[in-house]
Amino acid sequence: MKTISVALYSCIALSAMFSTQAISATSAPDGYVVNSSGVIVRDNYGDCWHTGSWTPAMAVPGCDGVTASERVAAPPKAVAPAPAPVVAEAAPAPGPKTIFTDKPITIEGANFASGSAILKPAAFRQLDTVVEFAAKYKEANLAIVGYTDNRGSEAANQTLSAQRAEAVKAYLVNKGVDAGRISTSGKGSANPVGDNNTAAGRAQNRRVEINSVERVAQ
């Protein structure tokens, strides 16, 4: 039995050296050289010509000692084991999303009467934007924090800063914002944003900041 390279298939199929004994195939069988009529080519010894990819599993009846009633069985294909199910890790619960973190709404101290927690009308327009925000984003909570400059006792500053935060909350609630969505606190002279050694800096430090934190369903 002989094996030839694929490059010589066409030459072999046309050669007069081959025997007229051949096997007809409705389609070219794998591993055998066939002529233009789809007939397996034999050599002068009567052996069917193989391609370079032939294996015993490709033997057909009439070639390689295989009768019409038998054929070399192809070895069973190995069945790859089913992949283990992938268990997705539970995503961590989302934390609160801050909306105004970088730029909170700031109500400056000039919007309050001197030394008191009474809001001046000048603050109403700015607070109305917060009301509009709360109406649009009903999933958001509001955190209101009051601050003062460093003049006076810290105890008095703490009380005044908390009262001013409560005054802002009262305005928002009066405009329809649910009180349960609003938290308040007073920080006194903590966290200054300006220089307390200058009048302009102290004016900056007397303020109420409104931050909004989006509520996340648990």
PyMOL commands that place a pseudoatom at each C-alpha (Angstrom):
pseudoatom trace, name=CA, resn=MET, resi=1, chain=A, elem=C, hetatm=0, pos=[0.000, 0.000, 0.000]
pseudoatom trace, name=CA, resn=LYS, resi=2, chain=A, elem=C, hetatm=0, pos=[1.328, 3.401, -0.969]
pseudoatom trace, name=CA, resn=THR, resi=3, chain=A, elem=C, hetatm=0, pos=[0.748, 6.937, 0.297]
pseudoatom trace, name=CA, resn=ILE, resi=4, chain=A, elem=C, hetatm=0, pos=[1.329, 9.987, -1.899]
pseudoatom trace, name=CA, resn=SER, resi=5, chain=A, elem=C, hetatm=0, pos=[1.409, 13.730, -1.224]
pseudoatom trace, name=CA, resn=VAL, resi=6, chain=A, elem=C, hetatm=0, pos=[-1.537, 15.986, -2.038]
pseudoatom trace, name=CA, resn=ALA, resi=7, chain=A, elem=C, hetatm=0, pos=[0.605, 17.824, -4.592]
pseudoatom trace, name=CA, resn=LEU, resi=8, chain=A, elem=C, hetatm=0, pos=[0.603, 14.687, -6.888]
pseudoatom trace, name=CA, resn=TYR, resi=9, chain=A, elem=C, hetatm=0, pos=[-3.148, 13.996, -6.784]
pseudoatom trace, name=CA, resn=SER, resi=10, chain=A, elem=C, hetatm=0, pos=[-3.931, 15.513, -10.180]
pseudoatom trace, name=CA, resn=CYS, resi=11, chain=A, elem=C, hetatm=0, pos=[-0.976, 13.783, -11.888]
pseudoatom trace, name=CA, resn=ILE, resi=12, chain=A, elem=C, hetatm=0, pos=[-1.952, 10.403, -10.476]
pseudoatom trace, name=CA, resn=ALA, resi=13, chain=A, elem=C, hetatm=0, pos=[-5.561, 10.798, -11.517]
pseudoatom trace, name=CA, resn=LEU, resi=14, chain=A, elem=C, hetatm=0, pos=[-4.498, 11.332, -15.166]
pseudoatom trace, name=CA, resn=SER, resi=15, chain=A, elem=C, hetatm=0, pos=[-1.736, 8.685, -15.324]
pseudoatom trace, name=CA, resn=ALA, resi=16, chain=A, elem=C, hetatm=0, pos=[-2.200, 5.680, -17.615]
pseudoatom trace, name=CA, resn=MET, resi=17, chain=A, elem=C, hetatm=0, pos=[-0.266, 3.549, -15.156]
pseudoatom trace, name=CA, resn=PHE, resi=18, chain=A, elem=C, hetatm=0, pos=[-3.273, 2.935, -12.983]
pseudoatom trace, name=CA, resn=SER, resi=19, chain=A, elem=C, hetatm=0, pos=[-5.474, -0.116, -13.255]
pseudoatom trace, name=CA, resn=THR, resi=20, chain=A, elem=C, hetatm=0, pos=[-8.960, 0.233, -14.640]
pseudoatom trace, name=CA, resn=GLN, resi=21, chain=A, elem=C, hetatm=0, pos=[-10.206, -1.367, -11.441]
pseudoatom trace, name=CA, resn=ALA, resi=22, chain=A, elem=C, hetatm=0, pos=[-11.794, 1.412, -9.425]
pseudoatom trace, name=CA, resn=ILE, resi=23, chain=A, elem=C, hetatm=0, pos=[-14.532, 2.117, -6.909]
pseudoatom trace, name=CA, resn=SER, resi=24, chain=A, elem=C, hetatm=0, pos=[-17.236, 4.617, -7.770]
pseudoatom trace, name=CA, resn=ALA, resi=25, chain=A, elem=C, hetatm=0, pos=[-18.280, 7.085, -5.048]
pseudoatom trace, name=CA, resn=THR, resi=26, chain=A, elem=C, hetatm=0, pos=[-21.153, 9.508, -5.017]
pseudoatom trace, name=CA, resn=SER, resi=27, chain=A, elem=C, hetatm=0, pos=[-18.861, 11.910, -3.178]
pseudoatom trace, name=CA, resn=ALA, resi=28, chain=A, elem=C, hetatm=0, pos=[-15.124, 11.942, -2.662]
pseudoatom trace, name=CA, resn=PRO, resi=29, chain=A, elem=C, hetatm=0, pos=[-14.349, 9.680, 0.348]
pseudoatom trace, name=CA, resn=ASP, resi=30, chain=A, elem=C, hetatm=0, pos=[-12.043, 11.105, 2.955]
pseudoatom trace, name=CA, resn=GLY, resi=31, chain=A, elem=C, hetatm=0, pos=[-8.460, 9.870, 2.753]
pseudoatom trace, name=CA, resn=TYR, resi=32, chain=A, elem=C, hetatm=0, pos=[-8.542, 8.611, -0.874]
pseudoatom trace, name=CA, resn=VAL, resi=33, chain=A, elem=C, hetatm=0, pos=[-7.436, 9.990, -4.229]
pseudoatom trace, name=CA, resn=VAL, resi=34, chain=A, elem=C, hetatm=0, pos=[-10.287, 10.159, -6.750]
pseudoatom trace, name=CA, resn=ASN, resi=35, chain=A, elem=C, hetatm=0, pos=[-10.327, 11.008, -10.443]
pseudoatom trace, name=CA, resn=SER, resi=36, chain=A, elem=C, hetatm=0, pos=[-12.509, 13.611, -12.127]
pseudoatom trace, name=CA, resn=SER, resi=37, chain=A, elem=C, hetatm=0, pos=[-15.427, 11.130, -12.187]
pseudoatom trace, name=CA, resn=GLY, resi=38, chain=A, elem=C, hetatm=0, pos=[-15.318, 10.691, -8.441]
pseudoatom trace, name=CA, resn=VAL, resi=39, chain=A, elem=C, hetatm=0, pos=[-13.796, 7.185, -8.720]
pseudoatom trace, name=CA, resn=ILE, resi=40, chain=A, elem=C, hetatm=0, pos=[-11.126, 6.093, -6.230]
pseudoatom trace, name=CA, resn=VAL, resi=41, chain=A, elem=C, hetatm=0, pos=[-7.837, 5.584, -8.101]
pseudoatom trace, name=CA, resn=ARG, resi=42, chain=A, elem=C, hetatm=0, pos=[-5.915, 2.284, -7.826]
pseudoatom trace, name=CA, resn=ASP, resi=43, chain=A, elem=C, hetatm=0, pos=[-2.279, 1.543, -8.619]
pseudoatom trace, name=CA, resn=ASN, resi=44, chain=A, elem=C, hetatm=0, pos=[-0.984, -1.317, -10.787]
pseudoatom trace, name=CA, resn=TYR, resi=45, chain=A, elem=C, hetatm=0, pos=[-1.202, -3.623, -7.771]
pseudoatom trace, name=CA, resn=GLY, resi=46, chain=A, elem=C, hetatm=0, pos=[-4.874, -2.932, -7.265]
pseudoatom trace, name=CA, resn=ASP, resi=47, chain=A, elem=C, hetatm=0, pos=[-4.401, -0.951, -4.084]
pseudoatom trace, name=CA, resn=CYS, resi=48, chain=A, elem=C, hetatm=0, pos=[-6.450, 2.168, -3.491]
pseudoatom trace, name=CA, resn=TRP, resi=49, chain=A, elem=C, hetatm=0, pos=[-4.367, 5.337, -3.354]
pseudoatom trace, name=CA, resn=HIS, resi=50, chain=A, elem=C, hetatm=0, pos=[-4.403, 7.199, -0.044]
pseudoatom trace, name=CA, resn=THR, resi=51, chain=A, elem=C, hetatm=0, pos=[-3.995, 10.871, 0.684]
pseudoatom trace, name=CA, resn=GLY, resi=52, chain=A, elem=C, hetatm=0, pos=[-1.521, 12.000, 3.296]
pseudoatom trace, name=CA, resn=SER, resi=53, chain=A, elem=C, hetatm=0, pos=[-4.368, 12.380, 5.820]
pseudoatom trace, name=CA, resn=TRP, resi=54, chain=A, elem=C, hetatm=0, pos=[-5.648, 8.779, 5.473]
pseudoatom trace, name=CA, resn=THR, resi=55, chain=A, elem=C, hetatm=0, pos=[-6.189, 6.720, 8.624]
pseudoatom trace, name=CA, resn=PRO, resi=56, chain=A, elem=C, hetatm=0, pos=[-7.586, 3.171, 9.031]
pseudoatom trace, name=CA, resn=ALA, resi=57, chain=A, elem=C, hetatm=0, pos=[-10.816, 4.699, 10.297]
pseudoatom trace, name=CA, resn=MET, resi=58, chain=A, elem=C, hetatm=0, pos=[-11.377, 6.135, 6.779]
pseudoatom trace, name=CA, resn=ALA, resi=59, chain=A, elem=C, hetatm=0, pos=[-11.279, 2.717, 5.018]
pseudoatom trace, name=CA, resn=VAL, resi=60, chain=A, elem=C, hetatm=0, pos=[-14.199, 2.154, 2.616]
pseudoatom trace, name=CA, resn=PRO, resi=61, chain=A, elem=C, hetatm=0, pos=[-15.672, -1.104, 1.266]
pseudoatom trace, name=CA, resn=GLY, resi=62, chain=A, elem=C, hetatm=0, pos=[-13.547, -2.432, -1.609]
pseudoatom trace, name=CA, resn=CYS, resi=63, chain=A, elem=C, hetatm=0, pos=[-10.350, -0.887, -0.327]
pseudoatom trace, name=CA, resn=ASP, resi=64, chain=A, elem=C, hetatm=0, pos=[-7.844, -1.982, 2.264]
pseudoatom trace, name=CA, resn=GLY, resi=65, chain=A, elem=C, hetatm=0, pos=[-9.524, -5.364, 2.776]
pseudoatom trace, name=CA, resn=VAL, resi=66, chain=A, elem=C, hetatm=0, pos=[-12.839, -3.913, 3.891]
pseudoatom trace, name=CA, resn=THR, resi=67, chain=A, elem=C, hetatm=0, pos=[-15.954, -5.647, 2.496]
pseudoatom trace, name=CA, resn=ALA, resi=68, chain=A, elem=C, hetatm=0, pos=[-19.288, -3.978, 1.851]
pseudoatom trace, name=CA, resn=SER, resi=69, chain=A, elem=C, hetatm=0, pos=[-20.623, -5.371, 5.121]
pseudoatom trace, name=CA, resn=GLU, resi=70, chain=A, elem=C, hetatm=0, pos=[-17.884, -4.049, 7.307]
pseudoatom trace, name=CA, resn=ARG, resi=71, chain=A, elem=C, hetatm=0, pos=[-15.840, -0.942, 7.831]
pseudoatom trace, name=CA, resn=VAL, resi=72, chain=A, elem=C, hetatm=0, pos=[-13.148, -0.015, 10.249]
pseudoatom trace, name=CA, resn=ALA, resi=73, chain=A, elem=C, hetatm=0, pos=[-14.910, 1.740, 13.051]
pseudoatom trace, name=CA, resn=ALA, resi=74, chain=A, elem=C, hetatm=0, pos=[-13.632, 5.127, 13.935]
pseudoatom trace, name=CA, resn=PRO, resi=75, chain=A, elem=C, hetatm=0, pos=[-12.417, 5.392, 17.501]
pseudoatom trace, name=CA, resn=PRO, resi=76, chain=A, elem=C, hetatm=0, pos=[-15.009, 7.022, 19.715]
pseudoatom trace, name=CA, resn=LYS, resi=77, chain=A, elem=C, hetatm=0, pos=[-14.504, 10.713, 20.195]
pseudoatom trace, name=CA, resn=ALA, resi=78, chain=A, elem=C, hetatm=0, pos=[-13.612, 11.738, 23.675]
pseudoatom trace, name=CA, resn=VAL, resi=79, chain=A, elem=C, hetatm=0, pos=[-16.419, 13.690, 25.250]
pseudoatom trace, name=CA, resn=ALA, resi=80, chain=A, elem=C, hetatm=0, pos=[-15.174, 16.686, 27.124]
pseudoatom trace, name=CA, resn=PRO, resi=81, chain=A, elem=C, hetatm=0, pos=[-16.647, 16.936, 30.601]
pseudoatom trace, name=CA, resn=ALA, resi=82, chain=A, elem=C, hetatm=0, pos=[-19.275, 19.587, 31.038]
pseudoatom trace, name=CA, resn=PRO, resi=83, chain=A, elem=C, hetatm=0, pos=[-17.778, 22.760, 32.456]
pseudoatom trace, name=CA, resn=ALA, resi=84, chain=A, elem=C, hetatm=0, pos=[-18.495, 23.413, 36.078]
pseudoatom trace, name=CA, resn=PRO, resi=85, chain=A, elem=C, hetatm=0, pos=[-21.292, 25.939, 36.495]
pseudoatom trace, name=CA, resn=VAL, resi=86, chain=A, elem=C, hetatm=0, pos=[-20.002, 29.428, 37.116]
pseudoatom trace, name=CA, resn=VAL, resi=87, chain=A, elem=C, hetatm=0, pos=[-21.468, 30.915, 40.241]
pseudoatom trace, name=CA, resn=ALA, resi=88, chain=A, elem=C, hetatm=0, pos=[-21.546, 34.669, 39.917]
pseudoatom trace, name=CA, resn=GLU, resi=89, chain=A, elem=C, hetatm=0, pos=[-20.459, 36.515, 42.995]
pseudoatom trace, name=CA, resn=ALA, resi=90, chain=A, elem=C, hetatm=0, pos=[-23.120, 38.661, 44.503]
pseudoatom trace, name=CA, resn=ALA, resi=91, chain=A, elem=C, hetatm=0, pos=[-22.596, 42.275, 43.612]
pseudoatom trace, name=CA, resn=PRO, resi=92, chain=A, elem=C, hetatm=0, pos=[-21.859, 44.461, 46.626]
pseudoatom trace, name=CA, resn=ALA, resi=93, chain=A, elem=C, hetatm=0, pos=[-24.772, 46.524, 47.809]
pseudoatom trace, name=CA, resn=PRO, resi=94, chain=A, elem=C, hetatm=0, pos=[-24.544, 49.986, 46.303]
pseudoatom trace, name=CA, resn=GLY, resi=95, chain=A, elem=C, hetatm=0, pos=[-23.680, 52.767, 48.698]
pseudoatom trace, name=CA, resn=PRO, resi=96, chain=A, elem=C, hetatm=0, pos=[-25.312, 56.189, 48.797]
pseudoatom trace, name=CA, resn=LYS, resi=97, chain=A, elem=C, hetatm=0, pos=[-24.635, 58.262, 45.723]
pseudoatom trace, name=CA, resn=THR, resi=98, chain=A, elem=C, hetatm=0, pos=[-23.704, 61.863, 46.454]
pseudoatom trace, name=CA, resn=ILE, resi=99, chain=A, elem=C, hetatm=0, pos=[-25.195, 64.404, 44.060]
pseudoatom trace, name=CA, resn=PHE, resi=100, chain=A, elem=C, hetatm=0, pos=[-23.885, 67.699, 45.451]
pseudoatom trace, name=CA, resn=THR, resi=101, chain=A, elem=C, hetatm=0, pos=[-20.581, 66.426, 46.847]
pseudoatom trace, name=CA, resn=ASP, resi=102, chain=A, elem=C, hetatm=0, pos=[-18.254, 68.709, 44.908]
pseudoatom trace, name=CA, resn=LYS, resi=103, chain=A, elem=C, hetatm=0, pos=[-20.444, 71.791, 44.975]
pseudoatom trace, name=CA, resn=PRO, resi=104, chain=A, elem=C, hetatm=0, pos=[-23.038, 71.923, 47.760]
pseudoatom trace, name=CA, resn=ILE, resi=105, chain=A, elem=C, hetatm=0, pos=[-25.708, 74.579, 47.791]
pseudoatom trace, name=CA, resn=THR, resi=106, chain=A, elem=C, hetatm=0, pos=[-24.383, 77.281, 50.135]
pseudoatom trace, name=CA, resn=ILE, resi=107, chain=A, elem=C, hetatm=0, pos=[-26.549, 79.829, 51.947]
pseudoatom trace, name=CA, resn=GLU, resi=108, chain=A, elem=C, hetatm=0, pos=[-24.175, 82.571, 53.037]
pseudoatom trace, name=CA, resn=GLY, resi=109, chain=A, elem=C, hetatm=0, pos=[-24.339, 84.163, 56.473]
pseudoatom trace, name=CA, resn=ALA, resi=110, chain=A, elem=C, hetatm=0, pos=[-25.448, 87.475, 54.949]
pseudoatom trace, name=CA, resn=ASN, resi=111, chain=A, elem=C, hetatm=0, pos=[-28.804, 85.797, 54.290]
pseudoatom trace, name=CA, resn=PHE, resi=112, chain=A, elem=C, hetatm=0, pos=[-29.459, 85.698, 58.038]
pseudoatom trace, name=CA, resn=ALA, resi=113, chain=A, elem=C, hetatm=0, pos=[-30.121, 88.557, 60.406]
pseudoatom trace, name=CA, resn=SER, resi=114, chain=A, elem=C, hetatm=0, pos=[-26.974, 89.402, 62.359]
pseudoatom trace, name=CA, resn=GLY, resi=115, chain=A, elem=C, hetatm=0, pos=[-26.404, 86.972, 65.234]
pseudoatom trace, name=CA, resn=SER, resi=116, chain=A, elem=C, hetatm=0, pos=[-29.718, 85.190, 64.634]
pseudoatom trace, name=CA, resn=ALA, resi=117, chain=A, elem=C, hetatm=0, pos=[-31.202, 82.259, 62.732]
pseudoatom trace, name=CA, resn=ILE, resi=118, chain=A, elem=C, hetatm=0, pos=[-33.887, 84.323, 60.966]
pseudoatom trace, name=CA, resn=LEU, resi=119, chain=A, elem=C, hetatm=0, pos=[-33.647, 83.969, 57.187]
pseudoatom trace, name=CA, resn=LYS, resi=120, chain=A, elem=C, hetatm=0, pos=[-33.701, 87.093, 55.044]
pseudoatom trace, name=CA, resn=PRO, resi=121, chain=A, elem=C, hetatm=0, pos=[-35.835, 87.154, 51.841]
pseudoatom trace, name=CA, resn=ALA, resi=122, chain=A, elem=C, hetatm=0, pos=[-32.618, 87.283, 49.812]
pseudoatom trace, name=CA, resn=ALA, resi=123, chain=A, elem=C, hetatm=0, pos=[-32.121, 83.577, 50.562]
pseudoatom trace, name=CA, resn=PHE, resi=124, chain=A, elem=C, hetatm=0, pos=[-35.542, 82.484, 49.319]
pseudoatom trace, name=CA, resn=ARG, resi=125, chain=A, elem=C, hetatm=0, pos=[-34.695, 82.262, 45.611]
pseudoatom trace, name=CA, resn=GLN, resi=126, chain=A, elem=C, hetatm=0, pos=[-31.701, 80.026, 46.269]
pseudoatom trace, name=CA, resn=LEU, resi=127, chain=A, elem=C, hetatm=0, pos=[-33.694, 77.819, 48.608]
pseudoatom trace, name=CA, resn=ASP, resi=128, chain=A, elem=C, hetatm=0, pos=[-36.468, 77.516, 46.030]
pseudoatom trace, name=CA, resn=THR, resi=129, chain=A, elem=C, hetatm=0, pos=[-33.995, 75.791, 43.691]
pseudoatom trace, name=CA, resn=VAL, resi=130, chain=A, elem=C, hetatm=0, pos=[-33.489, 73.204, 46.417]
pseudoatom trace, name=CA, resn=VAL, resi=131, chain=A, elem=C, hetatm=0, pos=[-37.276, 72.766, 46.661]
pseudoatom trace, name=CA, resn=GLU, resi=132, chain=A, elem=C, hetatm=0, pos=[-37.427, 72.176, 42.902]
pseudoatom trace, name=CA, resn=PHE, resi=133, chain=A, elem=C, hetatm=0, pos=[-34.599, 69.671, 43.123]
pseudoatom trace, name=CA, resn=ALA, resi=134, chain=A, elem=C, hetatm=0, pos=[-36.306, 67.759, 45.937]
pseudoatom trace, name=CA, resn=ALA, resi=135, chain=A, elem=C, hetatm=0, pos=[-39.534, 67.617, 43.927]
pseudoatom trace, name=CA, resn=LYS, resi=136, chain=A, elem=C, hetatm=0, pos=[-37.734, 66.248, 40.861]
pseudoatom trace, name=CA, resn=TYR, resi=137, chain=A, elem=C, hetatm=0, pos=[-35.514, 63.740, 42.679]
pseudoatom trace, name=CA, resn=LYS, resi=138, chain=A, elem=C, hetatm=0, pos=[-37.822, 62.171, 45.209]
pseudoatom trace, name=CA, resn=GLU, resi=139, chain=A, elem=C, hetatm=0, pos=[-35.248, 59.469, 45.995]
pseudoatom trace, name=CA, resn=ALA, resi=140, chain=A, elem=C, hetatm=0, pos=[-32.827, 62.060, 47.363]
pseudoatom trace, name=CA, resn=ASN, resi=141, chain=A, elem=C, hetatm=0, pos=[-32.286, 63.087, 50.975]
pseudoatom trace, name=CA, resn=LEU, resi=142, chain=A, elem=C, hetatm=0, pos=[-31.010, 66.513, 52.020]
pseudoatom trace, name=CA, resn=ALA, resi=143, chain=A, elem=C, hetatm=0, pos=[-28.264, 67.049, 54.598]
pseudoatom trace, name=CA, resn=ILE, resi=144, chain=A, elem=C, hetatm=0, pos=[-28.130, 70.606, 55.986]
pseudoatom trace, name=CA, resn=VAL, resi=145, chain=A, elem=C, hetatm=0, pos=[-25.070, 71.735, 57.985]
pseudoatom trace, name=CA, resn=GLY, resi=146, chain=A, elem=C, hetatm=0, pos=[-24.637, 75.137, 59.627]
pseudoatom trace, name=CA, resn=TYR, resi=147, chain=A, elem=C, hetatm=0, pos=[-21.293, 76.905, 60.271]
pseudoatom trace, name=CA, resn=THR, resi=148, chain=A, elem=C, hetatm=0, pos=[-20.075, 80.141, 61.888]
pseudoatom trace, name=CA, resn=ASP, resi=149, chain=A, elem=C, hetatm=0, pos=[-16.846, 82.130, 62.006]
pseudoatom trace, name=CA, resn=ASN, resi=150, chain=A, elem=C, hetatm=0, pos=[-14.532, 81.818, 65.015]
pseudoatom trace, name=CA, resn=ARG, resi=151, chain=A, elem=C, hetatm=0, pos=[-15.651, 84.902, 66.878]
pseudoatom trace, name=CA, resn=GLY, resi=152, chain=A, elem=C, hetatm=0, pos=[-17.473, 84.355, 70.185]
pseudoatom trace, name=CA, resn=SER, resi=153, chain=A, elem=C, hetatm=0, pos=[-17.549, 81.212, 72.268]
pseudoatom trace, name=CA, resn=GLU, resi=154, chain=A, elem=C, hetatm=0, pos=[-17.602, 77.868, 70.533]
pseudoatom trace, name=CA, resn=ALA, resi=155, chain=A, elem=C, hetatm=0, pos=[-20.676, 76.830, 72.528]
pseudoatom trace, name=CA, resn=ALA, resi=156, chain=A, elem=C, hetatm=0, pos=[-22.616, 79.846, 71.236]
pseudoatom trace, name=CA, resn=ASN, resi=157, chain=A, elem=C, hetatm=0, pos=[-21.355, 79.247, 67.696]
pseudoatom trace, name=CA, resn=GLN, resi=158, chain=A, elem=C, hetatm=0, pos=[-22.425, 75.619, 67.878]
pseudoatom trace, name=CA, resn=THR, resi=159, chain=A, elem=C, hetatm=0, pos=[-25.924, 76.593, 68.950]
pseudoatom trace, name=CA, resn=LEU, resi=160, chain=A, elem=C, hetatm=0, pos=[-26.259, 79.330, 66.299]
pseudoatom trace, name=CA, resn=SER, resi=161, chain=A, elem=C, hetatm=0, pos=[-25.018, 77.072, 63.486]
pseudoatom trace, name=CA, resn=ALA, resi=162, chain=A, elem=C, hetatm=0, pos=[-27.537, 74.365, 64.434]
pseudoatom trace, name=CA, resn=GLN, resi=163, chain=A, elem=C, hetatm=0, pos=[-30.376, 76.911, 64.638]
pseudoatom trace, name=CA, resn=ARG, resi=164, chain=A, elem=C, hetatm=0, pos=[-29.580, 78.277, 61.173]
pseudoatom trace, name=CA, resn=ALA, resi=165, chain=A, elem=C, hetatm=0, pos=[-29.593, 74.742, 59.721]
pseudoatom trace, name=CA, resn=GLU, resi=166, chain=A, elem=C, hetatm=0, pos=[-33.015, 74.200, 61.336]
pseudoatom trace, name=CA, resn=ALA, resi=167, chain=A, elem=C, hetatm=0, pos=[-34.257, 77.500, 59.862]
pseudoatom trace, name=CA, resn=VAL, resi=168, chain=A, elem=C, hetatm=0, pos=[-33.342, 76.321, 56.365]
pseudoatom trace, name=CA, resn=LYS, resi=169, chain=A, elem=C, hetatm=0, pos=[-35.072, 72.993, 56.985]
pseudoatom trace, name=CA, resn=ALA, resi=170, chain=A, elem=C, hetatm=0, pos=[-38.218, 74.789, 58.167]
pseudoatom trace, name=CA, resn=TYR, resi=171, chain=A, elem=C, hetatm=0, pos=[-38.339, 76.814, 54.960]
pseudoatom trace, name=CA, resn=LEU, resi=172, chain=A, elem=C, hetatm=0, pos=[-38.013, 73.686, 52.795]
pseudoatom trace, name=CA, resn=VAL, resi=173, chain=A, elem=C, hetatm=0, pos=[-40.665, 71.784, 54.760]
pseudoatom trace, name=CA, resn=ASN, resi=174, chain=A, elem=C, hetatm=0, pos=[-43.005, 74.773, 54.490]
pseudoatom trace, name=CA, resn=LYS, resi=175, chain=A, elem=C, hetatm=0, pos=[-42.527, 74.545, 50.706]
pseudoatom trace, name=CA, resn=GLY, resi=176, chain=A, elem=C, hetatm=0, pos=[-43.591, 70.889, 50.636]
pseudoatom trace, name=CA, resn=VAL, resi=177, chain=A, elem=C, hetatm=0, pos=[-40.376, 68.922, 51.139]
pseudoatom trace, name=CA, resn=ASP, resi=178, chain=A, elem=C, hetatm=0, pos=[-40.934, 65.908, 53.412]
pseudoatom trace, name=CA, resn=ALA, resi=179, chain=A, elem=C, hetatm=0, pos=[-39.246, 66.563, 56.762]
pseudoatom trace, name=CA, resn=GLY, resi=180, chain=A, elem=C, hetatm=0, pos=[-38.216, 62.891, 56.873]
pseudoatom trace, name=CA, resn=ARG, resi=181, chain=A, elem=C, hetatm=0, pos=[-35.889, 63.509, 53.954]
pseudoatom trace, name=CA, resn=ILE, resi=182, chain=A, elem=C, hetatm=0, pos=[-33.966, 66.271, 55.721]
pseudoatom trace, name=CA, resn=SER, resi=183, chain=A, elem=C, hetatm=0, pos=[-31.251, 65.995, 58.366]
pseudoatom trace, name=CA, resn=THR, resi=184, chain=A, elem=C, hetatm=0, pos=[-29.636, 68.983, 60.114]
pseudoatom trace, name=CA, resn=SER, resi=185, chain=A, elem=C, hetatm=0, pos=[-26.523, 69.587, 62.196]
pseudoatom trace, name=CA, resn=GLY, resi=186, chain=A, elem=C, hetatm=0, pos=[-24.429, 72.492, 63.460]
pseudoatom trace, name=CA, resn=LYS, resi=187, chain=A, elem=C, hetatm=0, pos=[-20.633, 72.475, 63.275]
pseudoatom trace, name=CA, resn=GLY, resi=188, chain=A, elem=C, hetatm=0, pos=[-19.870, 75.862, 64.839]
pseudoatom trace, name=CA, resn=SER, resi=189, chain=A, elem=C, hetatm=0, pos=[-16.589, 77.307, 63.546]
pseudoatom trace, name=CA, resn=ALA, resi=190, chain=A, elem=C, hetatm=0, pos=[-15.319, 73.970, 62.220]
pseudoatom trace, name=CA, resn=ASN, resi=191, chain=A, elem=C, hetatm=0, pos=[-14.277, 73.469, 58.590]
pseudoatom trace, name=CA, resn=PRO, resi=192, chain=A, elem=C, hetatm=0, pos=[-13.621, 77.123, 57.663]
pseudoatom trace, name=CA, resn=VAL, resi=193, chain=A, elem=C, hetatm=0, pos=[-13.579, 77.927, 53.943]
pseudoatom trace, name=CA, resn=GLY, resi=194, chain=A, elem=C, hetatm=0, pos=[-12.160, 81.426, 54.406]
pseudoatom trace, name=CA, resn=ASP, resi=195, chain=A, elem=C, hetatm=0, pos=[-9.562, 83.211, 56.518]
pseudoatom trace, name=CA, resn=ASN, resi=196, chain=A, elem=C, hetatm=0, pos=[-11.042, 84.069, 59.915]
pseudoatom trace, name=CA, resn=ASN, resi=197, chain=A, elem=C, hetatm=0, pos=[-8.444, 86.843, 60.256]
pseudoatom trace, name=CA, resn=THR, resi=198, chain=A, elem=C, hetatm=0, pos=[-10.219, 88.906, 57.593]
pseudoatom trace, name=CA, resn=ALA, resi=199, chain=A, elem=C, hetatm=0, pos=[-13.754, 90.232, 57.382]
pseudoatom trace, name=CA, resn=ALA, resi=200, chain=A, elem=C, hetatm=0, pos=[-14.219, 88.663, 53.942]
pseudoatom trace, name=CA, resn=GLY, resi=201, chain=A, elem=C, hetatm=0, pos=[-12.993, 85.293, 55.195]
pseudoatom trace, name=CA, resn=ARG, resi=202, chain=A, elem=C, hetatm=0, pos=[-15.261, 85.357, 58.242]
pseudoatom trace, name=CA, resn=ALA, resi=203, chain=A, elem=C, hetatm=0, pos=[-18.234, 86.182, 55.988]
pseudoatom trace, name=CA, resn=GLN, resi=204, chain=A, elem=C, hetatm=0, pos=[-17.456, 83.057, 53.933]
pseudoatom trace, name=CA, resn=ASN, resi=205, chain=A, elem=C, hetatm=0, pos=[-17.320, 80.908, 57.045]
pseudoatom trace, name=CA, resn=ARG, resi=206, chain=A, elem=C, hetatm=0, pos=[-20.761, 82.058, 58.233]
pseudoatom trace, name=CA, resn=ARG, resi=207, chain=A, elem=C, hetatm=0, pos=[-22.810, 79.751, 56.038]
pseudoatom trace, name=CA, resn=VAL, resi=208, chain=A, elem=C, hetatm=0, pos=[-25.275, 76.872, 55.728]
pseudoatom trace, name=CA, resn=GLU, resi=209, chain=A, elem=C, hetatm=0, pos=[-24.449, 74.072, 53.287]
pseudoatom trace, name=CA, resn=ILE, resi=210, chain=A, elem=C, hetatm=0, pos=[-27.057, 71.806, 51.705]
pseudoatom trace, name=CA, resn=ASN, resi=211, chain=A, elem=C, hetatm=0, pos=[-25.850, 68.489, 50.346]
pseudoatom trace, name=CA, resn=SER, resi=212, chain=A, elem=C, hetatm=0, pos=[-28.009, 65.900, 48.668]
pseudoatom trace, name=CA, resn=VAL, resi=213, chain=A, elem=C, hetatm=0, pos=[-27.476, 62.160, 49.018]
pseudoatom trace, name=CA, resn=GLU, resi=214, chain=A, elem=C, hetatm=0, pos=[-29.429, 59.779, 46.791]
pseudoatom trace, name=CA, resn=ARG, resi=215, chain=A, elem=C, hetatm=0, pos=[-31.244, 57.074, 48.688]
pseudoatom trace, name=CA, resn=VAL, resi=216, chain=A, elem=C, hetatm=0, pos=[-30.595, 53.520, 47.498]
pseudoatom trace, name=CA, resn=ALA, resi=217, chain=A, elem=C, hetatm=0, pos=[-33.264, 50.843, 47.938]
pseudoatom trace, name=CA, resn=GLN, resi=218, chain=A, elem=C, hetatm=0, pos=[-32.068, 47.965, 50.113]
for i in range(1, 218): cmd.bond("trace and resi %d" % i, "trace and resi %d" % (i + 1))
show_as sticks, trace
zoom trace
